[in-house]
């Protein structure tokens, strides 16, 4: 990658990162693991996870919605964080990179912000209960790379931007799997990436966090049984007033109706609002699942 310089890391003698199965090593699991599971389907493709605002927001934040308590954050990761620029046909854009980009890199996570967000959202240590800080630490500790870009829009031009970033990441880290996580309106980019043959070829998984559905996916080649099925995780709050939870759940059910063996997972956060999935997703558990079904 022309503008991405590999960030130096101290590599322990005993490898604590990816094992042969490429699973992520633990990091603050006792604080970020899902609380009580209220409901689950036979194969755990659908789960309802308890969300308690007092416990999971009020007690977790020192300043509500703005600053998590210190125990949820490890700021040593800031030494592995830098800002770069990439160029697409639409212009030049900034992105943060956290972790390593070289032949040893095993996983690249690209976070796509939603409406009103920017490239800083995915590297903010303190918001969303410190969950982005955990994601950064998981990448640094496991030979991974987190990229949080700016881009043109949530439609075709934005998807073209991210396709360029994926290509650059693949050049810099040719052995890495690439997953894209989209928050809210960022889902418009995610669905376009999986629908485009050029970007889908580089894509190894999608996260949709408080995001929307795409009925076109149900008719696409991507969902057919004999194609390369790209794992999809959907996290949604049961009280989301932006994108209807019932509509998102119905869409998920249609995926499995079309292809019962499709690697898709839905986590409904009971009583959670629009931003709850970003705060509550267990990044380690869900990335491990995504890697295991590849």
BALOBA-1460 file (C-alpha; in Angstrom, 3 decimals):
// residues 294
<rec num="1" residu="x" x="0.000" y="0.000" z="0.000"/>
<rec num="2" residu="x" x="1.592" y="3.221" z="-1.157"/>
<rec num="3" residu="x" x="0.465" y="5.311" z="1.794"/>
<rec num="4" residu="x" x="0.374" y="2.618" z="4.455"/>
<rec num="5" residu="x" x="3.650" y="2.068" z="6.286"/>
<rec num="6" residu="x" x="3.815" y="-1.042" z="8.410"/>
<rec num="7" residu="x" x="3.503" y="-0.136" z="12.068"/>
<rec num="8" residu="x" x="6.126" y="-1.735" z="14.295"/>
<rec num="9" residu="x" x="4.955" y="-4.100" z="17.045"/>
<rec num="10" residu="x" x="6.787" y="-5.982" z="19.765"/>
<rec num="11" residu="x" x="6.198" y="-9.649" z="18.974"/>
<rec num="12" residu="x" x="6.313" y="-11.947" z="21.982"/>
<rec num="13" residu="x" x="8.362" y="-15.128" z="21.873"/>
<rec num="14" residu="x" x="5.242" y="-17.145" z="22.550"/>
<rec num="15" residu="x" x="2.608" y="-16.317" z="19.998"/>
<rec num="16" residu="x" x="-0.524" y="-14.950" z="21.617"/>
<rec num="17" residu="x" x="-2.204" y="-14.081" z="18.348"/>
<rec num="18" residu="x" x="-3.720" y="-16.278" z="15.693"/>
<rec num="19" residu="x" x="-3.432" y="-19.977" z="16.314"/>
<rec num="20" residu="x" x="-3.529" y="-22.390" z="13.384"/>
<rec num="21" residu="x" x="-7.301" y="-21.915" z="13.267"/>
<rec num="22" residu="x" x="-6.787" y="-18.137" z="13.147"/>
<rec num="23" residu="x" x="-8.848" y="-17.411" z="16.251"/>
<rec num="24" residu="x" x="-8.312" y="-14.225" z="18.217"/>
<rec num="25" residu="x" x="-6.727" y="-14.402" z="21.656"/>
<rec num="26" residu="x" x="-8.750" y="-13.011" z="24.603"/>
<rec num="27" residu="x" x="-8.754" y="-9.366" z="25.608"/>
<rec num="28" residu="x" x="-10.932" y="-8.107" z="28.482"/>
<rec num="29" residu="x" x="-13.447" y="-10.876" z="27.792"/>
<rec num="30" residu="x" x="-14.828" y="-10.602" z="31.315"/>
<rec num="31" residu="x" x="-15.968" y="-7.035" z="30.551"/>
<rec num="32" residu="x" x="-17.121" y="-7.367" z="26.947"/>
<rec num="33" residu="x" x="-18.602" y="-10.856" z="26.644"/>
<rec num="34" residu="x" x="-22.346" y="-10.974" z="26.030"/>
<rec num="35" residu="x" x="-24.490" y="-10.883" z="29.160"/>
<rec num="36" residu="x" x="-27.376" y="-13.315" z="29.614"/>
<rec num="37" residu="x" x="-28.699" y="-15.042" z="26.485"/>
<rec num="38" residu="x" x="-32.485" y="-14.831" z="26.666"/>
<rec num="39" residu="x" x="-33.268" y="-16.880" z="23.567"/>
<rec num="40" residu="x" x="-31.417" y="-18.846" z="20.925"/>
<rec num="41" residu="x" x="-32.342" y="-20.880" z="17.884"/>
<rec num="42" residu="x" x="-31.348" y="-24.534" z="17.485"/>
<rec num="43" residu="x" x="-28.060" y="-23.727" z="15.722"/>
<rec num="44" residu="x" x="-27.580" y="-20.375" z="17.502"/>
<rec num="45" residu="x" x="-27.975" y="-18.514" z="14.233"/>
<rec num="46" residu="x" x="-30.445" y="-16.256" z="16.045"/>
<rec num="47" residu="x" x="-29.984" y="-15.093" z="19.615"/>
<rec num="48" residu="x" x="-31.614" y="-12.562" z="21.895"/>
<rec num="49" residu="x" x="-29.091" y="-10.980" z="24.264"/>
<rec num="50" residu="x" x="-30.093" y="-9.128" z="27.411"/>
<rec num="51" residu="x" x="-29.364" y="-5.394" z="27.366"/>
<rec num="52" residu="x" x="-29.763" y="-3.391" z="30.557"/>
<rec num="53" residu="x" x="-29.307" y="0.369" z="30.186"/>
<rec num="54" residu="x" x="-28.331" y="0.923" z="33.819"/>
<rec num="55" residu="x" x="-25.733" y="-1.832" z="33.762"/>
<rec num="56" residu="x" x="-24.497" y="-1.563" z="30.183"/>
<rec num="57" residu="x" x="-24.485" y="2.203" z="29.732"/>
<rec num="58" residu="x" x="-24.955" y="4.194" z="32.935"/>
<rec num="59" residu="x" x="-22.655" y="2.033" z="35.079"/>
<rec num="60" residu="x" x="-20.165" y="1.502" z="32.246"/>
<rec num="61" residu="x" x="-19.674" y="5.168" z="31.355"/>
<rec num="62" residu="x" x="-17.898" y="7.744" z="33.471"/>
<rec num="63" residu="x" x="-19.505" y="10.414" z="31.279"/>
<rec num="64" residu="x" x="-22.682" y="9.076" z="29.710"/>
<rec num="65" residu="x" x="-22.178" y="8.155" z="26.028"/>
<rec num="66" residu="x" x="-18.897" y="10.066" z="25.924"/>
<rec num="67" residu="x" x="-16.339" y="8.403" z="28.182"/>
<rec num="68" residu="x" x="-16.177" y="4.837" z="29.437"/>
<rec num="69" residu="x" x="-14.636" y="3.986" z="32.800"/>
<rec num="70" residu="x" x="-10.900" y="3.388" z="32.662"/>
<rec num="71" residu="x" x="-11.144" y="-0.353" z="33.273"/>
<rec num="72" residu="x" x="-12.749" y="-0.776" z="29.835"/>
<rec num="73" residu="x" x="-9.890" y="0.945" z="28.010"/>
<rec num="74" residu="x" x="-6.232" y="0.136" z="27.391"/>
<rec num="75" residu="x" x="-4.641" y="3.163" z="25.750"/>
<rec num="76" residu="x" x="-1.301" y="1.518" z="25.016"/>
<rec num="77" residu="x" x="-2.848" y="0.796" z="21.612"/>
<rec num="78" residu="x" x="-2.459" y="4.460" z="20.678"/>
<rec num="79" residu="x" x="1.208" y="3.833" z="19.837"/>
<rec num="80" residu="x" x="0.043" y="1.565" z="17.009"/>
<rec num="81" residu="x" x="-2.392" y="4.121" z="15.579"/>
<rec num="82" residu="x" x="-1.603" y="6.445" z="12.674"/>
<rec num="83" residu="x" x="-3.511" y="8.447" z="10.091"/>
<rec num="84" residu="x" x="-2.923" y="8.020" z="6.342"/>
<rec num="85" residu="x" x="-4.513" y="8.967" z="3.054"/>
<rec num="86" residu="x" x="-5.733" y="6.847" z="0.171"/>
<rec num="87" residu="x" x="-6.785" y="7.871" z="-3.322"/>
<rec num="88" residu="x" x="-9.793" y="6.711" z="-5.340"/>
<rec num="89" residu="x" x="-11.371" y="8.068" z="-8.503"/>
<rec num="90" residu="x" x="-13.512" y="10.263" z="-6.227"/>
<rec num="91" residu="x" x="-10.606" y="11.998" z="-4.495"/>
<rec num="92" residu="x" x="-8.241" y="11.573" z="-1.544"/>
<rec num="93" residu="x" x="-9.530" y="10.516" z="1.858"/>
<rec num="94" residu="x" x="-8.109" y="9.998" z="5.323"/>
<rec num="95" residu="x" x="-8.177" y="6.815" z="7.318"/>
<rec num="96" residu="x" x="-6.802" y="5.624" z="10.621"/>
<rec num="97" residu="x" x="-4.792" y="2.420" z="10.728"/>
<rec num="98" residu="x" x="-4.265" y="0.462" z="13.935"/>
<rec num="99" residu="x" x="-1.977" y="-2.551" z="13.828"/>
<rec num="100" residu="x" x="0.267" y="-4.144" z="11.230"/>
<rec num="101" residu="x" x="0.103" y="-4.331" z="7.439"/>
<rec num="102" residu="x" x="2.579" y="-6.845" z="6.055"/>
<rec num="103" residu="x" x="2.821" y="-10.483" z="4.988"/>
<rec num="104" residu="x" x="2.328" y="-11.617" z="8.599"/>
<rec num="105" residu="x" x="-0.995" y="-9.796" z="8.946"/>
<rec num="106" residu="x" x="-3.818" y="-12.314" z="9.283"/>
<rec num="107" residu="x" x="-6.917" y="-10.138" z="9.502"/>
<rec num="108" residu="x" x="-8.008" y="-6.704" z="8.297"/>
<rec num="109" residu="x" x="-11.162" y="-5.101" z="9.708"/>
<rec num="110" residu="x" x="-12.484" y="-2.028" z="7.902"/>
<rec num="111" residu="x" x="-15.062" y="-0.039" z="9.881"/>
<rec num="112" residu="x" x="-17.584" y="2.039" z="7.897"/>
<rec num="113" residu="x" x="-19.244" y="4.761" z="9.955"/>
<rec num="114" residu="x" x="-22.849" y="5.856" z="9.625"/>
<rec num="115" residu="x" x="-24.569" y="9.177" z="9.019"/>
<rec num="116" residu="x" x="-22.883" y="11.970" z="10.984"/>
<rec num="117" residu="x" x="-19.803" y="9.894" z="11.729"/>
<rec num="118" residu="x" x="-16.264" y="10.173" z="10.386"/>
<rec num="119" residu="x" x="-13.011" y="8.236" z="10.197"/>
<rec num="120" residu="x" x="-12.330" y="8.970" z="13.872"/>
<rec num="121" residu="x" x="-15.356" y="7.096" z="15.189"/>
<rec num="122" residu="x" x="-13.828" y="3.617" z="14.925"/>
<rec num="123" residu="x" x="-10.698" y="4.644" z="16.854"/>
<rec num="124" residu="x" x="-12.426" y="6.584" z="19.630"/>
<rec num="125" residu="x" x="-11.253" y="4.775" z="22.757"/>
<rec num="126" residu="x" x="-13.956" y="6.106" z="25.052"/>
<rec num="127" residu="x" x="-17.319" y="6.118" z="23.296"/>
<rec num="128" residu="x" x="-19.639" y="3.105" z="22.997"/>
<rec num="129" residu="x" x="-18.432" y="1.824" z="26.345"/>
<rec num="130" residu="x" x="-14.851" y="1.379" z="25.142"/>
<rec num="131" residu="x" x="-15.819" y="-1.258" z="22.579"/>
<rec num="132" residu="x" x="-13.785" y="0.306" z="19.764"/>
<rec num="133" residu="x" x="-10.766" y="0.321" z="22.054"/>
<rec num="134" residu="x" x="-11.211" y="-3.396" z="22.557"/>
<rec num="135" residu="x" x="-11.386" y="-3.934" z="18.798"/>
<rec num="136" residu="x" x="-8.151" y="-1.988" z="18.342"/>
<rec num="137" residu="x" x="-6.395" y="-4.037" z="21.015"/>
<rec num="138" residu="x" x="-7.660" y="-7.287" z="19.498"/>
<rec num="139" residu="x" x="-6.104" y="-6.290" z="16.185"/>
<rec num="140" residu="x" x="-2.768" y="-5.199" z="17.647"/>
<rec num="141" residu="x" x="-2.507" y="-8.332" z="19.801"/>
<rec num="142" residu="x" x="-3.440" y="-10.748" z="17.013"/>
<rec num="143" residu="x" x="-1.472" y="-9.657" z="13.959"/>
<rec num="144" residu="x" x="-4.440" y="-7.737" z="12.681"/>
<rec num="145" residu="x" x="-5.168" y="-4.324" z="11.221"/>
<rec num="146" residu="x" x="-8.115" y="-1.994" z="11.824"/>
<rec num="147" residu="x" x="-8.813" y="0.656" z="9.195"/>
<rec num="148" residu="x" x="-11.382" y="3.411" z="9.722"/>
<rec num="149" residu="x" x="-11.788" y="5.525" z="6.559"/>
<rec num="150" residu="x" x="-13.578" y="8.568" z="5.308"/>
<rec num="151" residu="x" x="-15.358" y="8.044" z="1.977"/>
<rec num="152" residu="x" x="-17.600" y="9.826" z="-0.509"/>
<rec num="153" residu="x" x="-21.091" y="8.578" z="0.324"/>
<rec num="154" residu="x" x="-23.132" y="5.523" z="1.316"/>
<rec num="155" residu="x" x="-23.878" y="4.588" z="-2.288"/>
<rec num="156" residu="x" x="-21.887" y="3.492" z="-5.328"/>
<rec num="157" residu="x" x="-19.117" y="6.072" z="-5.041"/>
<rec num="158" residu="x" x="-18.528" y="5.235" z="-1.400"/>
<rec num="159" residu="x" x="-18.399" y="1.527" z="-2.220"/>
<rec num="160" residu="x" x="-15.879" y="2.299" z="-4.970"/>
<rec num="161" residu="x" x="-13.734" y="4.154" z="-2.423"/>
<rec num="162" residu="x" x="-13.741" y="1.210" z="-0.018"/>
<rec num="163" residu="x" x="-12.987" y="-1.219" z="-2.847"/>
<rec num="164" residu="x" x="-9.779" y="0.758" z="-3.487"/>
<rec num="165" residu="x" x="-8.929" y="0.622" z="0.218"/>
<rec num="166" residu="x" x="-9.529" y="-3.140" z="0.256"/>
<rec num="167" residu="x" x="-7.272" y="-3.537" z="-2.760"/>
<rec num="168" residu="x" x="-4.520" y="-1.508" z="-1.072"/>
<rec num="169" residu="x" x="-4.894" y="-3.561" z="2.102"/>
<rec num="170" residu="x" x="-4.634" y="-6.781" z="0.093"/>
<rec num="171" residu="x" x="-1.423" y="-5.581" z="-1.531"/>
<rec num="172" residu="x" x="0.124" y="-4.635" z="1.810"/>
<rec num="173" residu="x" x="-1.181" y="-7.738" z="3.635"/>
<rec num="174" residu="x" x="-1.623" y="-10.439" z="0.972"/>
<rec num="175" residu="x" x="-2.287" y="-13.247" z="3.457"/>
<rec num="176" residu="x" x="-4.959" y="-11.409" z="5.428"/>
<rec num="177" residu="x" x="-8.686" y="-12.014" z="5.410"/>
<rec num="178" residu="x" x="-10.705" y="-8.827" z="5.029"/>
<rec num="179" residu="x" x="-13.975" y="-8.164" z="6.821"/>
<rec num="180" residu="x" x="-15.996" y="-4.965" z="6.661"/>
<rec num="181" residu="x" x="-18.138" y="-3.708" z="9.546"/>
<rec num="182" residu="x" x="-20.846" y="-1.157" z="8.744"/>
<rec num="183" residu="x" x="-22.709" y="0.937" z="11.282"/>
<rec num="184" residu="x" x="-26.207" y="2.260" z="10.536"/>
<rec num="185" residu="x" x="-26.300" y="3.974" z="7.104"/>
<rec num="186" residu="x" x="-22.858" y="2.541" z="6.392"/>
<rec num="187" residu="x" x="-24.732" y="-0.621" z="5.485"/>
<rec num="188" residu="x" x="-25.348" y="0.911" z="2.079"/>
<rec num="189" residu="x" x="-21.643" y="0.457" z="1.411"/>
<rec num="190" residu="x" x="-21.598" y="-3.083" z="2.825"/>
<rec num="191" residu="x" x="-24.402" y="-4.334" z="0.601"/>
<rec num="192" residu="x" x="-22.792" y="-2.833" z="-2.481"/>
<rec num="193" residu="x" x="-19.465" y="-4.485" z="-1.647"/>
<rec num="194" residu="x" x="-20.999" y="-7.948" z="-1.441"/>
<rec num="195" residu="x" x="-23.002" y="-7.381" z="-4.633"/>
<rec num="196" residu="x" x="-20.012" y="-6.328" z="-6.744"/>
<rec num="197" residu="x" x="-17.859" y="-9.149" z="-8.130"/>
<rec num="198" residu="x" x="-14.629" y="-7.132" z="-7.840"/>
<rec num="199" residu="x" x="-15.033" y="-6.231" z="-4.171"/>
<rec num="200" residu="x" x="-16.775" y="-9.467" z="-3.162"/>
<rec num="201" residu="x" x="-13.746" y="-11.426" z="-4.334"/>
<rec num="202" residu="x" x="-11.670" y="-9.682" z="-1.635"/>
<rec num="203" residu="x" x="-14.381" y="-9.829" z="1.038"/>
<rec num="204" residu="x" x="-14.360" y="-12.457" z="3.781"/>
<rec num="205" residu="x" x="-17.185" y="-11.225" z="6.005"/>
<rec num="206" residu="x" x="-19.700" y="-8.466" z="6.753"/>
<rec num="207" residu="x" x="-20.903" y="-6.941" z="10.013"/>
<rec num="208" residu="x" x="-24.127" y="-4.922" z="9.983"/>
<rec num="209" residu="x" x="-24.555" y="-3.003" z="13.243"/>
<rec num="210" residu="x" x="-27.875" y="-1.240" z="13.709"/>
<rec num="211" residu="x" x="-28.001" y="-1.142" z="9.934"/>
<rec num="212" residu="x" x="-30.522" y="-1.907" z="7.217"/>
<rec num="213" residu="x" x="-31.410" y="-4.757" z="4.918"/>
<rec num="214" residu="x" x="-31.068" y="-5.127" z="1.153"/>
<rec num="215" residu="x" x="-33.763" y="-7.119" z="-0.591"/>
<rec num="216" residu="x" x="-31.581" y="-7.250" z="-3.686"/>
<rec num="217" residu="x" x="-29.215" y="-9.561" z="-1.816"/>
<rec num="218" residu="x" x="-31.953" y="-12.197" z="-1.680"/>
<rec num="219" residu="x" x="-31.943" y="-12.356" z="-5.478"/>
<rec num="220" residu="x" x="-28.191" y="-12.090" z="-5.953"/>
<rec num="221" residu="x" x="-25.615" y="-14.707" z="-6.837"/>
<rec num="222" residu="x" x="-23.990" y="-14.155" z="-3.427"/>
<rec num="223" residu="x" x="-26.699" y="-16.113" z="-1.602"/>
<rec num="224" residu="x" x="-26.784" y="-19.168" z="-3.861"/>
<rec num="225" residu="x" x="-25.682" y="-22.497" z="-2.418"/>
<rec num="226" residu="x" x="-22.941" y="-23.164" z="-4.936"/>
<rec num="227" residu="x" x="-21.242" y="-19.792" z="-4.613"/>
<rec num="228" residu="x" x="-18.628" y="-18.581" z="-2.133"/>
<rec num="229" residu="x" x="-20.905" y="-17.604" z="0.745"/>
<rec num="230" residu="x" x="-19.560" y="-14.593" z="2.632"/>
<rec num="231" residu="x" x="-20.425" y="-14.710" z="6.376"/>
<rec num="232" residu="x" x="-22.833" y="-12.040" z="7.582"/>
<rec num="233" residu="x" x="-23.378" y="-10.891" z="11.161"/>
<rec num="234" residu="x" x="-26.389" y="-8.705" z="11.957"/>
<rec num="235" residu="x" x="-26.667" y="-6.941" z="15.316"/>
<rec num="236" residu="x" x="-29.837" y="-4.970" z="16.082"/>
<rec num="237" residu="x" x="-31.598" y="-3.351" z="19.020"/>
<rec num="238" residu="x" x="-35.169" y="-4.470" z="19.651"/>
<rec num="239" residu="x" x="-36.182" y="-0.814" z="20.167"/>
<rec num="240" residu="x" x="-34.341" y="0.645" z="17.184"/>
<rec num="241" residu="x" x="-36.556" y="3.424" z="15.792"/>
<rec num="242" residu="x" x="-34.344" y="4.105" z="12.738"/>
<rec num="243" residu="x" x="-34.472" y="0.671" z="11.100"/>
<rec num="244" residu="x" x="-37.355" y="-1.548" z="12.176"/>
<rec num="245" residu="x" x="-36.151" y="-4.605" z="14.129"/>
<rec num="246" residu="x" x="-39.037" y="-6.723" z="12.826"/>
<rec num="247" residu="x" x="-38.117" y="-5.882" z="9.238"/>
<rec num="248" residu="x" x="-34.457" y="-6.728" z="9.797"/>
<rec num="249" residu="x" x="-35.366" y="-10.014" z="11.478"/>
<rec num="250" residu="x" x="-37.696" y="-10.884" z="8.596"/>
<rec num="251" residu="x" x="-34.887" y="-10.193" z="6.137"/>
<rec num="252" residu="x" x="-32.552" y="-12.487" z="8.101"/>
<rec num="253" residu="x" x="-35.167" y="-15.260" z="8.059"/>
<rec num="254" residu="x" x="-35.445" y="-14.895" z="4.295"/>
<rec num="255" residu="x" x="-31.690" y="-15.397" z="3.934"/>
<rec num="256" residu="x" x="-31.919" y="-18.735" z="5.729"/>
<rec num="257" residu="x" x="-35.056" y="-19.673" z="3.799"/>
<rec num="258" residu="x" x="-33.201" y="-19.110" z="0.540"/>
<rec num="259" residu="x" x="-30.142" y="-20.990" z="1.765"/>
<rec num="260" residu="x" x="-30.507" y="-22.817" z="5.133"/>
<rec num="261" residu="x" x="-26.752" y="-23.340" z="5.325"/>
<rec num="262" residu="x" x="-25.794" y="-19.738" z="4.676"/>
<rec num="263" residu="x" x="-23.263" y="-18.528" z="7.304"/>
<rec num="264" residu="x" x="-25.462" y="-15.802" z="8.780"/>
<rec num="265" residu="x" x="-25.954" y="-14.809" z="12.398"/>
<rec num="266" residu="x" x="-28.429" y="-12.408" z="14.016"/>
<rec num="267" residu="x" x="-28.084" y="-11.009" z="17.547"/>
<rec num="268" residu="x" x="-31.048" y="-9.015" z="18.844"/>
<rec num="269" residu="x" x="-30.255" y="-6.866" z="21.878"/>
<rec num="270" residu="x" x="-33.413" y="-6.879" z="23.963"/>
<rec num="271" residu="x" x="-34.556" y="-3.288" z="24.741"/>
<rec num="272" residu="x" x="-31.520" y="-1.932" z="22.889"/>
<rec num="273" residu="x" x="-31.690" y="1.249" z="20.799"/>
<rec num="274" residu="x" x="-30.125" y="2.169" z="17.454"/>
<rec num="275" residu="x" x="-26.527" y="2.409" z="18.685"/>
<rec num="276" residu="x" x="-26.677" y="-0.552" z="21.072"/>
<rec num="277" residu="x" x="-25.092" y="-3.148" z="18.727"/>
<rec num="278" residu="x" x="-21.920" y="-1.049" z="18.377"/>
<rec num="279" residu="x" x="-21.684" y="-0.792" z="22.151"/>
<rec num="280" residu="x" x="-22.564" y="-4.406" z="22.889"/>
<rec num="281" residu="x" x="-21.129" y="-6.578" z="20.120"/>
<rec num="282" residu="x" x="-18.600" y="-9.099" z="21.442"/>
<rec num="283" residu="x" x="-15.959" y="-8.465" z="18.796"/>
<rec num="284" residu="x" x="-13.768" y="-11.398" z="19.757"/>
<rec num="285" residu="x" x="-16.602" y="-13.952" z="19.784"/>
<rec num="286" residu="x" x="-18.094" y="-12.777" z="16.507"/>
<rec num="287" residu="x" x="-14.787" y="-12.437" z="14.650"/>
<rec num="288" residu="x" x="-13.840" y="-15.913" z="15.850"/>
<rec num="289" residu="x" x="-17.149" y="-17.235" z="14.527"/>
<rec num="290" residu="x" x="-16.648" y="-15.465" z="11.211"/>
<rec num="291" residu="x" x="-13.146" y="-16.867" z="10.819"/>
<rec num="292" residu="x" x="-14.261" y="-20.367" z="11.750"/>
<rec num="293" residu="x" x="-16.900" y="-20.584" z="9.008"/>
<rec num="294" residu="x" x="-14.552" y="-19.472" z="6.229"/>
